[in-house]
């Protein structure tokens, strides 16, 4: 039954190709981002879990506003 449903769709063979291209482009962009990201940002993010309780500023925190 499922085989007959898929065969009745026009141009059904193109969807796996489109899915593969999207998947491939995502990982190419991800690899490009990892290789070009600023190393100081990586170092900052790496230290966040162990810096609990210290007064490190986040990127969008304003000095005049206090919670």
C-alpha positions as CSV (number, residue, x, y, z in Angstrom):
1,X,0.0,0.0,0.0
2,X,2.7,2.5,0.9
3,X,4.6,1.7,-2.2
4,X,1.6,2.5,-4.4
5,X,1.1,5.8,-2.5
6,X,4.7,6.9,-3.1
7,X,4.6,5.9,-6.8
8,X,1.5,8.1,-7.3
9,X,3.4,11.2,-6.2
10,X,4.8,13.2,-9.1
11,X,8.6,13.6,-9.1
12,X,8.9,11.6,-5.9
13,X,12.6,10.8,-6.7
14,X,13.6,14.4,-6.3
15,X,12.8,14.6,-2.5
16,X,15.7,12.3,-1.3
17,X,18.1,14.4,-3.4
18,X,16.8,17.6,-1.9
19,X,17.0,16.2,1.6
20,X,20.6,15.0,1.0
21,X,21.6,18.5,-0.3
22,X,20.2,20.2,2.7
23,X,21.9,17.7,5.0
24,X,25.2,18.1,3.2
25,X,25.1,21.9,3.2
26,X,24.3,22.1,6.9
27,X,27.4,20.1,7.8
28,X,29.6,22.0,5.4
29,X,28.4,25.3,6.9
30,X,28.9,23.8,10.4
31,X,32.5,22.7,9.6
32,X,33.2,26.2,8.2
33,X,31.8,27.9,11.3
34,X,33.9,25.7,13.6
35,X,37.1,26.3,11.7
36,X,36.6,30.1,11.5
37,X,35.1,31.0,14.9
38,X,37.2,33.3,17.2
39,X,39.3,31.2,19.5
40,X,38.8,33.6,22.4
41,X,35.0,33.1,22.1
42,X,35.6,29.3,22.3
43,X,37.8,29.7,25.4
44,X,35.2,32.0,27.0
45,X,32.4,29.5,26.4
46,X,34.5,26.6,27.5
47,X,35.0,28.2,30.9
48,X,31.4,29.1,31.6
49,X,30.3,25.9,33.4
50,X,33.2,26.1,35.9
51,X,33.0,29.9,36.5
52,X,29.8,29.7,38.6
53,X,29.6,32.4,41.1
54,X,32.1,34.7,39.5
55,X,31.3,38.2,38.1
56,X,31.9,37.5,34.4
57,X,29.9,39.7,32.1
58,X,27.8,38.2,29.4
59,X,27.9,39.7,25.9
60,X,24.5,41.4,26.2
61,X,24.5,42.4,29.9
62,X,24.2,46.1,30.7
63,X,26.2,47.5,33.7
64,X,23.4,49.9,34.7
65,X,20.6,47.2,35.1
66,X,20.6,44.9,38.1
67,X,18.1,42.1,38.6
